[in-house]
């Protein structure tokens, strides 16, 4: 199951800039359009915790 499109419209990076996120369905990740942090989606739930985000260079 994919994330609800209405939810994707309101999700934003939890950092102070609150930039929009790009959803990668294949990788099940959300990527910040400003800082490049990558947030995982686990069991169709976005994990928007800064402590658990990966940087752009930290691909699995």
C-alpha distance matrix in Angstrom:
0.0 3.8 6.8 9.0 11.7 14.4 13.5 13.7 17.1 18.6 17.5 20.5 22.0 23.6 26.9 29.7 29.0 25.6 24.6 21.3 18.4 17.0 13.3 13.0 9.6 11.4 13.1 10.5 13.5 15.1 18.7 21.6 23.4 26.7 27.0 24.5 23.1 19.7 17.4 14.7 11.2 11.1 8.7 6.9 10.6 12.8 16.0 18.6 21.7 24.4 25.6 22.4 21.9 23.1 25.6 25.2 27.4 25.5 22.9 21.8
3.8 0.0 3.8 6.4 8.6 11.6 10.7 10.3 13.6 15.4 14.3 17.2 18.9 20.9 24.0 26.7 25.7 22.3 21.1 17.7 14.9 13.3 9.8 10.0 7.1 9.9 11.5 8.7 11.1 12.1 15.6 18.2 19.9 23.3 23.8 21.4 20.3 17.1 15.1 13.0 9.7 10.9 9.6 6.6 9.7 10.9 14.5 16.5 19.9 22.3 24.0 20.9 19.9 21.0 23.2 22.6 25.1 23.6 21.2 20.7
6.8 3.8 0.0 3.8 6.3 8.6 7.0 7.0 10.5 11.8 10.8 14.0 16.0 17.8 21.1 23.6 22.6 19.1 18.2 14.9 12.5 11.7 8.7 10.3 8.6 12.0 12.7 9.4 10.6 10.5 14.0 16.1 17.9 21.1 21.8 19.8 18.6 15.9 13.5 12.1 8.9 10.7 9.9 6.2 7.9 8.6 12.4 13.9 17.5 19.9 22.0 19.4 18.3 19.9 22.0 21.8 24.6 23.3 21.4 21.2
9.0 6.4 3.8 0.0 3.8 5.4 5.2 6.4 8.9 10.5 10.7 14.3 17.0 18.8 22.2 24.2 23.1 19.4 18.6 15.2 13.6 13.3 10.9 13.1 11.6 15.2 16.2 13.1 13.9 13.1 16.3 17.8 19.1 22.2 23.5 21.9 21.0 18.7 16.4 15.4 12.3 14.1 13.0 9.2 10.4 11.1 14.9 15.8 19.5 22.1 24.4 22.2 21.0 22.9 24.8 24.5 27.6 26.5 24.7 24.8
11.7 8.6 6.3 3.8 0.0 3.8 5.4 5.0 6.4 9.1 10.1 13.4 16.4 18.7 21.7 23.4 21.8 18.2 16.9 13.2 12.1 11.6 10.0 12.7 11.9 15.7 16.8 14.2 14.4 13.0 15.5 16.6 17.2 20.5 22.2 20.9 20.5 18.6 17.0 16.7 14.2 16.6 16.1 12.3 13.2 13.0 16.6 16.9 20.7 22.7 25.4 23.4 21.7 23.3 24.6 23.9 27.2 26.7 24.9 25.6
14.4 11.6 8.6 5.4 3.8 0.0 3.8 5.4 5.2 6.9 9.0 12.5 16.0 17.8 20.9 22.2 20.8 17.0 16.3 13.1 12.9 13.4 12.5 15.7 15.2 19.1 19.8 16.9 16.6 14.7 17.0 17.4 18.0 20.8 22.7 22.0 21.5 20.0 18.1 18.3 15.8 18.1 17.7 13.9 13.9 13.6 17.0 16.8 20.5 22.6 25.5 24.0 22.5 24.6 25.8 25.5 29.0 28.5 27.2 27.9
13.5 10.7 7.0 5.2 5.4 3.8 0.0 3.8 5.4 5.5 6.2 10.0 13.2 14.7 18.0 19.6 18.7 14.9 14.6 11.6 11.0 12.1 11.0 14.3 14.1 17.8 17.9 14.7 14.1 12.1 14.8 15.2 16.6 19.1 20.5 19.8 18.7 17.2 14.9 15.1 12.8 15.0 15.0 11.3 10.6 10.0 13.3 13.1 16.8 19.1 21.9 20.4 19.1 21.5 23.0 23.1 26.6 25.7 24.7 25.3
13.7 10.3 7.0 6.4 5.0 5.4 3.8 0.0 3.8 5.5 5.3 8.4 11.4 13.8 16.7 18.5 17.0 13.4 12.2 8.8 7.7 8.4 7.7 11.2 11.7 15.5 15.5 12.7 11.7 9.4 11.6 12.1 13.2 16.1 17.7 16.7 16.1 14.7 13.0 13.6 11.8 14.8 15.4 11.8 11.4 9.8 13.0 12.5 16.3 18.0 21.0 19.3 17.5 19.3 20.5 20.1 23.6 23.1 22.0 23.0
17.1 13.6 10.5 8.9 6.4 5.2 5.4 3.8 0.0 3.8 5.9 8.4 12.0 14.4 17.0 18.0 16.1 12.6 11.4 8.1 8.7 9.8 10.4 14.1 14.9 18.7 18.8 16.3 15.0 12.1 13.5 13.1 13.3 15.9 18.1 17.8 17.8 17.0 15.8 16.9 15.5 18.5 19.1 15.4 14.8 13.1 16.0 14.7 18.3 19.7 23.0 21.8 19.8 21.7 22.3 21.9 25.6 25.5 24.6 26.0
18.6 15.4 11.8 10.5 9.1 6.9 5.5 5.5 3.8 0.0 3.8 6.4 10.2 11.8 14.6 15.4 14.1 10.4 10.3 8.0 9.1 11.5 12.2 16.0 17.1 20.7 20.2 17.4 15.7 12.6 14.0 13.0 13.8 15.7 17.6 17.8 17.2 16.8 15.2 16.7 15.4 18.2 19.1 15.6 14.1 12.2 14.5 12.8 16.2 17.6 21.0 20.3 18.6 21.0 21.9 22.1 25.8 25.5 25.1 26.4
17.5 14.3 10.8 10.7 10.1 9.0 6.2 5.3 5.9 3.8 0.0 3.8 7.1 8.9 11.9 13.5 12.6 8.8 8.8 6.7 6.7 9.5 10.1 13.8 15.1 18.5 17.4 14.6 12.5 9.4 10.9 10.1 11.8 13.7 14.9 14.8 13.8 13.3 11.5 13.1 12.3 15.3 16.7 13.5 11.6 9.1 11.0 9.2 12.6 14.1 17.4 16.6 14.9 17.3 18.4 18.8 22.4 21.9 21.6 22.9
20.5 17.2 14.0 14.3 13.4 12.5 10.0 8.4 8.4 6.4 3.8 0.0 3.8 6.2 8.6 10.1 8.8 5.2 5.4 4.6 5.7 9.4 11.1 14.6 16.7 19.7 18.2 15.8 13.0 9.4 9.6 7.6 9.4 10.4 11.6 12.2 11.4 11.9 10.8 13.5 13.7 16.9 18.9 16.2 14.0 10.7 11.6 8.7 11.5 12.0 15.7 15.4 13.3 15.6 16.1 16.7 20.4 20.3 20.5 22.3
22.0 18.9 16.0 17.0 16.4 16.0 13.2 11.4 12.0 10.2 7.1 3.8 0.0 3.8 5.5 7.9 7.3 4.7 5.3 6.3 6.5 10.1 12.0 14.9 17.5 19.9 17.7 15.8 12.4 9.0 8.3 5.9 8.5 8.7 8.7 9.6 8.3 9.5 9.0 12.3 13.5 16.6 19.3 17.1 14.6 10.9 10.7 7.3 9.2 8.8 12.5 12.6 10.3 12.6 12.9 13.9 17.5 17.4 18.2 20.1
23.6 20.9 17.8 18.8 18.7 17.8 14.7 13.8 14.4 11.8 8.9 6.2 3.8 0.0 3.8 6.6 7.8 5.8 8.3 9.8 10.1 13.7 15.1 17.9 20.1 22.4 20.0 17.8 14.6 11.7 11.5 9.3 12.1 11.6 10.9 12.2 10.1 11.5 10.2 13.3 14.5 17.0 19.7 18.0 14.9 11.5 10.3 6.5 7.2 7.0 10.7 11.6 10.3 13.3 14.0 15.9 19.2 18.6 19.8 21.4
26.9 24.0 21.1 22.2 21.7 20.9 18.0 16.7 17.0 14.6 11.9 8.6 5.5 3.8 0.0 3.8 5.6 5.8 8.2 10.9 11.6 15.1 17.1 19.6 22.4 24.4 21.7 20.1 16.5 13.6 12.3 9.5 11.8 10.0 8.9 11.2 9.6 12.1 11.9 15.5 17.4 19.9 22.9 21.3 18.4 14.8 13.3 9.5 9.3 7.3 10.9 12.6 10.9 13.2 13.0 15.0 18.1 18.1 19.9 22.0
29.7 26.7 23.6 24.2 23.4 22.2 19.6 18.5 18.0 15.4 13.5 10.1 7.9 6.6 3.8 0.0 3.8 5.6 8.5 11.9 13.7 17.3 19.7 22.5 25.3 27.5 25.1 23.4 19.9 16.7 15.2 11.9 13.2 10.9 10.6 13.6 12.8 15.6 15.6 19.1 20.8 23.4 26.2 24.4 21.4 18.0 16.7 12.9 12.7 10.9 14.2 16.3 14.6 16.8 16.1 17.9 21.0 21.4 23.3 25.5
29.0 25.7 22.6 23.1 21.8 20.8 18.7 17.0 16.1 14.1 12.6 8.8 7.3 7.8 5.6 3.8 0.0 3.9 5.5 9.3 11.6 15.0 17.9 20.8 23.8 26.1 24.0 22.6 19.0 15.6 13.6 9.9 10.3 8.0 8.8 11.9 12.1 14.9 15.5 19.1 20.7 23.8 26.5 24.3 21.7 18.2 17.5 13.8 14.5 12.7 16.3 17.7 15.3 17.0 15.9 16.8 20.2 21.1 22.6 25.2
25.6 22.3 19.1 19.4 18.2 17.0 14.9 13.4 12.6 10.4 8.8 5.2 4.7 5.8 5.8 5.6 3.9 0.0 3.8 6.6 9.0 12.7 15.3 18.5 21.1 23.8 21.9 20.0 16.7 13.1 12.0 8.7 9.6 8.7 9.9 12.1 11.8 13.8 13.6 16.9 17.9 21.0 23.4 21.0 18.5 15.1 15.0 11.4 12.9 12.1 15.8 16.7 14.4 16.5 16.2 17.0 20.6 21.1 22.1 24.4
24.6 21.1 18.2 18.6 16.9 16.3 14.6 12.2 11.4 10.3 8.8 5.4 5.3 8.3 8.2 8.5 5.5 3.8 0.0 3.8 6.6 9.9 13.0 16.1 19.1 21.6 20.0 18.6 15.3 11.5 9.8 6.4 6.2 6.0 8.3 10.0 10.7 12.5 13.1 16.4 17.5 20.9 23.4 20.7 18.8 15.3 15.7 12.5 14.5 13.5 17.3 17.5 14.6 16.0 15.2 15.2 19.0 19.8 20.5 23.1
21.3 17.7 14.9 15.2 13.2 13.1 11.6 8.8 8.1 8.0 6.7 4.6 6.3 9.8 10.9 11.9 9.3 6.6 3.8 0.0 3.8 6.9 9.9 13.2 15.9 18.8 17.7 16.1 13.2 9.4 8.4 6.2 6.0 7.9 10.3 10.7 11.3 12.1 12.3 15.0 15.4 19.1 21.1 18.2 16.7 13.5 14.8 12.3 15.0 14.8 18.5 17.9 15.0 16.4 16.0 15.6 19.4 20.0 20.0 22.3
18.4 14.9 12.5 13.6 12.1 12.9 11.0 7.7 8.7 9.1 6.7 5.7 6.5 10.1 11.6 13.7 11.6 9.0 6.6 3.8 0.0 3.8 6.4 9.7 12.5 15.2 13.9 12.4 9.4 5.7 5.2 4.6 5.8 8.7 10.1 9.1 9.3 9.0 9.2 11.6 12.1 15.8 18.0 15.3 14.1 10.8 12.3 10.5 13.5 13.6 16.9 15.6 12.7 13.8 13.9 13.3 17.0 17.3 16.8 18.8
17.0 13.3 11.7 13.3 11.6 13.4 12.1 8.4 9.8 11.5 9.5 9.4 10.1 13.7 15.1 17.3 15.0 12.7 9.9 6.9 3.8 0.0 3.8 6.6 9.7 12.2 11.5 10.6 8.2 5.4 5.1 6.5 6.7 10.4 11.8 9.8 10.6 9.4 10.0 11.6 12.0 15.8 17.7 15.0 14.8 11.9 13.9 12.9 16.0 16.1 19.0 17.2 14.1 14.4 14.4 13.0 16.5 16.8 15.6 17.6
13.3 9.8 8.7 10.9 10.0 12.5 11.0 7.7 10.4 12.2 10.1 11.1 12.0 15.1 17.1 19.7 17.9 15.3 13.0 9.9 6.4 3.8 0.0 3.8 6.1 9.1 8.8 7.4 6.0 4.6 6.6 9.2 10.4 13.9 14.7 12.2 12.1 9.8 9.5 9.8 9.3 12.9 14.5 11.7 12.3 10.1 12.5 12.7 15.9 16.8 19.3 16.8 14.2 14.6 15.5 14.3 17.4 17.1 15.2 16.4
13.0 10.0 10.3 13.1 12.7 15.7 14.3 11.2 14.1 16.0 13.8 14.6 14.9 17.9 19.6 22.5 20.8 18.5 16.1 13.2 9.7 6.6 3.8 0.0 3.8 5.6 5.5 5.6 5.3 6.2 7.9 11.3 12.4 15.8 16.2 13.0 13.0 10.1 10.3 9.8 9.6 12.7 14.4 12.3 13.5 11.8 13.9 14.7 17.6 18.3 20.2 17.3 14.8 14.4 15.4 13.7 16.2 15.7 13.2 14.1
9.6 7.1 8.6 11.6 11.9 15.2 14.1 11.7 14.9 17.1 15.1 16.7 17.5 20.1 22.4 25.3 23.8 21.1 19.1 15.9 12.5 9.7 6.1 3.8 0.0 3.8 5.6 5.0 7.0 8.8 11.3 14.7 15.9 19.4 19.8 16.7 16.2 13.0 12.4 10.7 9.3 11.7 12.4 10.4 12.6 12.0 14.6 16.2 19.2 20.5 22.2 19.0 17.0 16.9 18.5 17.1 19.3 18.3 15.5 15.5
11.4 9.9 12.0 15.2 15.7 19.1 17.8 15.5 18.7 20.7 18.5 19.7 19.9 22.4 24.4 27.5 26.1 23.8 21.6 18.8 15.2 12.2 9.1 5.6 3.8 0.0 3.8 5.6 8.1 10.8 12.8 16.5 17.8 21.1 21.0 17.5 17.1 13.6 13.5 11.5 10.8 12.6 13.5 12.5 14.8 14.3 16.3 18.1 20.7 21.8 22.9 19.5 17.6 16.8 18.3 16.7 18.2 17.1 13.8 13.3
13.1 11.5 12.7 16.2 16.8 19.8 17.9 15.5 18.8 20.2 17.4 18.2 17.7 20.0 21.7 25.1 24.0 21.9 20.0 17.7 13.9 11.5 8.8 5.5 5.6 3.8 0.0 3.8 5.5 8.8 10.6 14.4 16.2 19.1 18.5 14.9 14.0 10.4 10.4 8.4 8.7 10.7 12.6 12.0 13.6 12.5 13.7 15.5 17.7 18.5 19.4 15.9 14.1 13.2 14.9 13.6 15.1 13.6 10.4 9.9
10.5 8.7 9.4 13.1 14.2 16.9 14.7 12.7 16.3 17.4 14.6 15.8 15.8 17.8 20.1 23.4 22.6 20.0 18.6 16.1 12.4 10.6 7.4 5.6 5.0 5.6 3.8 0.0 3.8 7.1 10.1 13.6 15.9 18.8 18.3 15.2 13.7 10.0 8.7 6.2 5.2 7.6 9.3 8.3 9.8 8.9 10.7 12.8 15.3 16.9 17.9 14.5 13.0 13.2 15.5 14.9 16.9 15.1 12.6 12.0
13.5 11.1 10.6 13.9 14.4 16.6 14.1 11.7 15.0 15.7 12.5 13.0 12.4 14.6 16.5 19.9 19.0 16.7 15.3 13.2 9.4 8.2 6.0 5.3 7.0 8.1 5.5 3.8 0.0 3.8 6.5 10.0 12.6 15.2 14.5 11.6 10.0 6.4 5.5 4.5 5.4 8.8 11.4 10.1 10.3 8.0 9.1 10.3 12.8 13.7 15.2 12.1 10.0 10.2 12.2 11.8 14.2 12.8 10.9 11.3
15.1 12.1 10.5 13.1 13.0 14.7 12.1 9.4 12.1 12.6 9.4 9.4 9.0 11.7 13.6 16.7 15.6 13.1 11.5 9.4 5.7 5.4 4.6 6.2 8.8 10.8 8.8 7.1 3.8 0.0 3.8 6.7 9.4 12.1 11.9 9.5 8.3 5.7 5.0 6.3 7.2 11.0 13.6 11.5 10.8 7.7 9.0 8.8 11.7 12.4 14.7 12.3 9.7 10.5 11.8 11.4 14.6 13.8 12.7 13.9
18.7 15.6 14.0 16.3 15.5 17.0 14.8 11.6 13.5 14.0 10.9 9.6 8.3 11.5 12.3 15.2 13.6 12.0 9.8 8.4 5.2 5.1 6.6 7.9 11.3 12.8 10.6 10.1 6.5 3.8 0.0 3.8 6.3 8.8 8.5 5.8 5.7 4.5 6.2 8.8 10.7 14.3 17.2 15.3 14.4 11.0 11.5 10.3 12.6 12.1 14.6 12.8 9.4 9.4 9.5 8.5 12.1 12.2 11.6 13.9
21.6 18.2 16.1 17.8 16.6 17.4 15.2 12.1 13.1 13.0 10.1 7.6 5.9 9.3 9.5 11.9 9.9 8.7 6.4 6.2 4.6 6.5 9.2 11.3 14.7 16.5 14.4 13.6 10.0 6.7 3.8 0.0 3.8 5.5 5.7 4.8 5.4 6.6 8.2 11.5 13.4 17.0 19.8 17.7 16.3 12.6 12.8 10.5 12.4 11.3 14.5 13.6 10.2 10.6 9.9 9.5 13.3 13.9 14.2 16.8
23.4 19.9 17.9 19.1 17.2 18.0 16.6 13.2 13.3 13.8 11.8 9.4 8.5 12.1 11.8 13.2 10.3 9.6 6.2 6.0 5.8 6.7 10.4 12.4 15.9 17.8 16.2 15.9 12.6 9.4 6.3 3.8 0.0 3.8 6.3 5.9 8.3 9.8 11.8 14.9 16.5 20.2 22.9 20.5 19.4 15.8 16.4 14.1 16.1 14.8 18.0 17.3 13.8 13.7 12.2 10.9 14.6 16.0 16.2 19.1
26.7 23.3 21.1 22.2 20.5 20.8 19.1 16.1 15.9 15.7 13.7 10.4 8.7 11.6 10.0 10.9 8.0 8.7 6.0 7.9 8.7 10.4 13.9 15.8 19.4 21.1 19.1 18.8 15.2 12.1 8.8 5.5 3.8 0.0 3.8 5.8 8.3 11.0 13.3 16.8 18.8 22.4 25.3 23.1 21.5 17.8 17.7 14.9 16.1 14.1 17.3 17.4 13.9 13.8 11.8 11.0 14.5 16.3 17.3 20.4
27.0 23.8 21.8 23.5 22.2 22.7 20.5 17.7 18.1 17.6 14.9 11.6 8.7 10.9 8.9 10.6 8.8 9.9 8.3 10.3 10.1 11.8 14.7 16.2 19.8 21.0 18.5 18.3 14.5 11.9 8.5 5.7 6.3 3.8 0.0 3.8 5.6 9.1 11.6 15.3 17.9 21.2 24.5 22.8 21.0 17.2 16.4 13.6 14.1 11.5 14.3 14.6 11.1 10.8 8.4 8.4 11.7 13.3 14.9 18.1
24.5 21.4 19.8 21.9 20.9 22.0 19.8 16.7 17.8 17.8 14.8 12.2 9.6 12.2 11.2 13.6 11.9 12.1 10.0 10.7 9.1 9.8 12.2 13.0 16.7 17.5 14.9 15.2 11.6 9.5 5.8 4.8 5.9 5.8 3.8 0.0 3.8 6.3 9.6 12.9 15.6 18.9 22.2 20.7 19.4 15.7 15.1 13.1 14.0 11.9 14.2 13.6 9.8 8.7 6.5 5.4 9.1 10.5 11.5 14.7
23.1 20.3 18.6 21.0 20.5 21.5 18.7 16.1 17.8 17.2 13.8 11.4 8.3 10.1 9.6 12.8 12.1 11.8 10.7 11.3 9.3 10.6 12.1 13.0 16.2 17.1 14.0 13.7 10.0 8.3 5.7 5.4 8.3 8.3 5.6 3.8 0.0 3.8 6.6 10.0 13.1 16.1 19.6 18.5 16.8 13.1 11.9 10.0 10.5 8.4 10.6 9.8 6.0 5.6 4.8 5.8 9.2 9.3 10.6 13.1
19.7 17.1 15.9 18.7 18.6 20.0 17.2 14.7 17.0 16.8 13.3 11.9 9.5 11.5 12.1 15.6 14.9 13.8 12.5 12.1 9.0 9.4 9.8 10.1 13.0 13.6 10.4 10.0 6.4 5.7 4.5 6.6 9.8 11.0 9.1 6.3 3.8 0.0 3.8 6.6 9.8 12.8 16.3 15.3 14.1 10.7 9.8 9.1 10.2 9.4 11.1 9.0 5.4 5.0 6.1 6.6 9.7 8.7 8.7 10.7
17.4 15.1 13.5 16.4 17.0 18.1 14.9 13.0 15.8 15.2 11.5 10.8 9.0 10.2 11.9 15.6 15.5 13.6 13.1 12.3 9.2 10.0 9.5 10.3 12.4 13.5 10.4 8.7 5.5 5.0 6.2 8.2 11.8 13.3 11.6 9.6 6.6 3.8 0.0 3.8 6.7 9.6 13.1 12.2 10.5 7.1 6.1 6.0 7.7 8.3 9.9 7.3 5.0 6.7 9.1 10.3 13.1 11.3 11.1 11.9
14.7 13.0 12.1 15.4 16.7 18.3 15.1 13.6 16.9 16.7 13.1 13.5 12.3 13.3 15.5 19.1 19.1 16.9 16.4 15.0 11.6 11.6 9.8 9.8 10.7 11.5 8.4 6.2 4.5 6.3 8.8 11.5 14.9 16.8 15.3 12.9 10.0 6.6 3.8 0.0 3.8 6.2 9.8 9.5 8.5 6.2 5.7 7.8 9.5 11.0 11.8 8.4 7.4 8.6 11.7 12.6 14.8 12.4 11.3 11.0
11.2 9.7 8.9 12.3 14.2 15.8 12.8 11.8 15.5 15.4 12.3 13.7 13.5 14.5 17.4 20.8 20.7 17.9 17.5 15.4 12.1 12.0 9.3 9.6 9.3 10.8 8.7 5.2 5.4 7.2 10.7 13.4 16.5 18.8 17.9 15.6 13.1 9.8 6.7 3.8 0.0 3.8 6.6 5.7 5.3 4.3 5.9 8.7 11.2 13.5 14.6 11.3 10.8 12.4 15.3 16.0 18.3 16.0 14.5 13.8
11.1 10.9 10.7 14.1 16.6 18.1 15.0 14.8 18.5 18.2 15.3 16.9 16.6 17.0 19.9 23.4 23.8 21.0 20.9 19.1 15.8 15.8 12.9 12.7 11.7 12.6 10.7 7.6 8.8 11.0 14.3 17.0 20.2 22.4 21.2 18.9 16.1 12.8 9.6 6.2 3.8 0.0 3.8 5.3 5.2 6.4 7.0 10.7 12.4 15.2 15.4 12.1 12.7 14.3 17.7 18.7 20.5 17.8 16.3 14.7
8.7 9.6 9.9 13.0 16.1 17.7 15.0 15.4 19.1 19.1 16.7 18.9 19.3 19.7 22.9 26.2 26.5 23.4 23.4 21.1 18.0 17.7 14.5 14.4 12.4 13.5 12.6 9.3 11.4 13.6 17.2 19.8 22.9 25.3 24.5 22.2 19.6 16.3 13.1 9.8 6.6 3.8 0.0 3.8 5.5 8.4 10.0 13.5 15.5 18.6 18.9 15.7 16.4 18.1 21.4 22.2 24.0 21.3 19.6 17.8
6.9 6.6 6.2 9.2 12.3 13.9 11.3 11.8 15.4 15.6 13.5 16.2 17.1 18.0 21.3 24.4 24.3 21.0 20.7 18.2 15.3 15.0 11.7 12.3 10.4 12.5 12.0 8.3 10.1 11.5 15.3 17.7 20.5 23.1 22.8 20.7 18.5 15.3 12.2 9.5 5.7 5.3 3.8 0.0 3.8 6.6 9.4 12.4 15.2 18.2 19.3 16.2 16.3 18.1 21.0 21.5 23.9 21.6 19.8 18.8
10.6 9.7 7.9 10.4 13.2 13.9 10.6 11.4 14.8 14.1 11.6 14.0 14.6 14.9 18.4 21.4 21.7 18.5 18.8 16.7 14.1 14.8 12.3 13.5 12.6 14.8 13.6 9.8 10.3 10.8 14.4 16.3 19.4 21.5 21.0 19.4 16.8 14.1 10.5 8.5 5.3 5.2 5.5 3.8 0.0 3.8 6.3 9.2 11.9 15.1 16.3 13.7 14.0 16.5 19.5 20.6 23.1 20.8 19.7 18.9
12.8 10.9 8.6 11.1 13.0 13.6 10.0 9.8 13.1 12.2 9.1 10.7 10.9 11.5 14.8 18.0 18.2 15.1 15.3 13.5 10.8 11.9 10.1 11.8 12.0 14.3 12.5 8.9 8.0 7.7 11.0 12.6 15.8 17.8 17.2 15.7 13.1 10.7 7.1 6.2 4.3 6.4 8.4 6.6 3.8 0.0 3.8 5.9 9.0 11.9 13.6 11.2 10.9 13.5 16.2 17.3 20.1 18.1 17.3 17.1
16.0 14.5 12.4 14.9 16.6 17.0 13.3 13.0 16.0 14.5 11.0 11.6 10.7 10.3 13.3 16.7 17.5 15.0 15.7 14.8 12.3 13.9 12.5 13.9 14.6 16.3 13.7 10.7 9.1 9.0 11.5 12.8 16.4 17.7 16.4 15.1 11.9 9.8 6.1 5.7 5.9 7.0 10.0 9.4 6.3 3.8 0.0 3.8 5.7 8.9 10.0 7.7 8.2 11.3 14.3 16.2 18.7 16.4 16.3 16.0
18.6 16.5 13.9 15.8 16.9 16.8 13.1 12.5 14.7 12.8 9.2 8.7 7.3 6.5 9.5 12.9 13.8 11.4 12.5 12.3 10.5 12.9 12.7 14.7 16.2 18.1 15.5 12.8 10.3 8.8 10.3 10.5 14.1 14.9 13.6 13.1 10.0 9.1 6.0 7.8 8.7 10.7 13.5 12.4 9.2 5.9 3.8 0.0 3.8 6.4 8.8 7.7 7.4 10.9 13.2 15.2 18.1 16.4 16.8 17.4
21.7 19.9 17.5 19.5 20.7 20.5 16.8 16.3 18.3 16.2 12.6 11.5 9.2 7.2 9.3 12.7 14.5 12.9 14.5 15.0 13.5 16.0 15.9 17.6 19.2 20.7 17.7 15.3 12.8 11.7 12.6 12.4 16.1 16.1 14.1 14.0 10.5 10.2 7.7 9.5 11.2 12.4 15.5 15.2 11.9 9.0 5.7 3.8 0.0 3.8 5.4 5.4 6.4 10.1 12.6 15.4 17.8 15.8 17.0 17.4
24.4 22.3 19.9 22.1 22.7 22.6 19.1 18.0 19.7 17.6 14.1 12.0 8.8 7.0 7.3 10.9 12.7 12.1 13.5 14.8 13.6 16.1 16.8 18.3 20.5 21.8 18.5 16.9 13.7 12.4 12.1 11.3 14.8 14.1 11.5 11.9 8.4 9.4 8.3 11.0 13.5 15.2 18.6 18.2 15.1 11.9 8.9 6.4 3.8 0.0 3.8 5.4 5.2 8.5 10.1 13.2 15.5 14.0 15.9 17.0
25.6 24.0 22.0 24.4 25.4 25.5 21.9 21.0 23.0 21.0 17.4 15.7 12.5 10.7 10.9 14.2 16.3 15.8 17.3 18.5 16.9 19.0 19.3 20.2 22.2 22.9 19.4 17.9 15.2 14.7 14.6 14.5 18.0 17.3 14.3 14.2 10.6 11.1 9.9 11.8 14.6 15.4 18.9 19.3 16.3 13.6 10.0 8.8 5.4 3.8 0.0 3.8 5.8 8.5 10.7 14.3 15.7 13.6 15.7 16.2
22.4 20.9 19.4 22.2 23.4 24.0 20.4 19.3 21.8 20.3 16.6 15.4 12.6 11.6 12.6 16.3 17.7 16.7 17.5 17.9 15.6 17.2 16.8 17.3 19.0 19.5 15.9 14.5 12.1 12.3 12.8 13.6 17.3 17.4 14.6 13.6 9.8 9.0 7.3 8.4 11.3 12.1 15.7 16.2 13.7 11.2 7.7 7.7 5.4 5.4 3.8 0.0 3.8 6.6 9.8 13.0 14.4 11.7 13.1 13.1
21.9 19.9 18.3 21.0 21.7 22.5 19.1 17.5 19.8 18.6 14.9 13.3 10.3 10.3 10.9 14.6 15.3 14.4 14.6 15.0 12.7 14.1 14.2 14.8 17.0 17.6 14.1 13.0 10.0 9.7 9.4 10.2 13.8 13.9 11.1 9.8 6.0 5.4 5.0 7.4 10.8 12.7 16.4 16.3 14.0 10.9 8.2 7.4 6.4 5.2 5.8 3.8 0.0 3.8 6.7 9.5 11.5 9.5 10.9 11.8
23.1 21.0 19.9 22.9 23.3 24.6 21.5 19.3 21.7 21.0 17.3 15.6 12.6 13.3 13.2 16.8 17.0 16.5 16.0 16.4 13.8 14.4 14.6 14.4 16.9 16.8 13.2 13.2 10.2 10.5 9.4 10.6 13.7 13.8 10.8 8.7 5.6 5.0 6.7 8.6 12.4 14.3 18.1 18.1 16.5 13.5 11.3 10.9 10.1 8.5 8.5 6.6 3.8 0.0 3.8 6.5 7.9 5.7 7.5 9.1
25.6 23.2 22.0 24.8 24.6 25.8 23.0 20.5 22.3 21.9 18.4 16.1 12.9 14.0 13.0 16.1 15.9 16.2 15.2 16.0 13.9 14.4 15.5 15.4 18.5 18.3 14.9 15.5 12.2 11.8 9.5 9.9 12.2 11.8 8.4 6.5 4.8 6.1 9.1 11.7 15.3 17.7 21.4 21.0 19.5 16.2 14.3 13.2 12.6 10.1 10.7 9.8 6.7 3.8 0.0 3.8 5.5 5.3 7.9 10.7
25.2 22.6 21.8 24.5 23.9 25.5 23.1 20.1 21.9 22.1 18.8 16.7 13.9 15.9 15.0 17.9 16.8 17.0 15.2 15.6 13.3 13.0 14.3 13.7 17.1 16.7 13.6 14.9 11.8 11.4 8.5 9.5 10.9 11.0 8.4 5.4 5.8 6.6 10.3 12.6 16.0 18.7 22.2 21.5 20.6 17.3 16.2 15.2 15.4 13.2 14.3 13.0 9.5 6.5 3.8 0.0 3.8 5.6 6.9 10.5
27.4 25.1 24.6 27.6 27.2 29.0 26.6 23.6 25.6 25.8 22.4 20.4 17.5 19.2 18.1 21.0 20.2 20.6 19.0 19.4 17.0 16.5 17.4 16.2 19.3 18.2 15.1 16.9 14.2 14.6 12.1 13.3 14.6 14.5 11.7 9.1 9.2 9.7 13.1 14.8 18.3 20.5 24.0 23.9 23.1 20.1 18.7 18.1 17.8 15.5 15.7 14.4 11.5 7.9 5.5 3.8 0.0 3.8 5.8 9.4
25.5 23.6 23.3 26.5 26.7 28.5 25.7 23.1 25.5 25.5 21.9 20.3 17.4 18.6 18.1 21.4 21.1 21.1 19.8 20.0 17.3 16.8 17.1 15.7 18.3 17.1 13.6 15.1 12.8 13.8 12.2 13.9 16.0 16.3 13.3 10.5 9.3 8.7 11.3 12.4 16.0 17.8 21.3 21.6 20.8 18.1 16.4 16.4 15.8 14.0 13.6 11.7 9.5 5.7 5.3 5.6 3.8 0.0 3.8 6.4
22.9 21.2 21.4 24.7 24.9 27.2 24.7 22.0 24.6 25.1 21.6 20.5 18.2 19.8 19.9 23.3 22.6 22.1 20.5 20.0 16.8 15.6 15.2 13.2 15.5 13.8 10.4 12.6 10.9 12.7 11.6 14.2 16.2 17.3 14.9 11.5 10.6 8.7 11.1 11.3 14.5 16.3 19.6 19.8 19.7 17.3 16.3 16.8 17.0 15.9 15.7 13.1 10.9 7.5 7.9 6.9 5.8 3.8 0.0 3.8
21.8 20.7 21.2 24.8 25.6 27.9 25.3 23.0 26.0 26.4 22.9 22.3 20.1 21.4 22.0 25.5 25.2 24.4 23.1 22.3 18.8 17.6 16.4 14.1 15.5 13.3 9.9 12.0 11.3 13.9 13.9 16.8 19.1 20.4 18.1 14.7 13.1 10.7 11.9 11.0 13.8 14.7 17.8 18.8 18.9 17.1 16.0 17.4 17.4 17.0 16.2 13.1 11.8 9.1 10.7 10.5 9.4 6.4 3.8 0.0
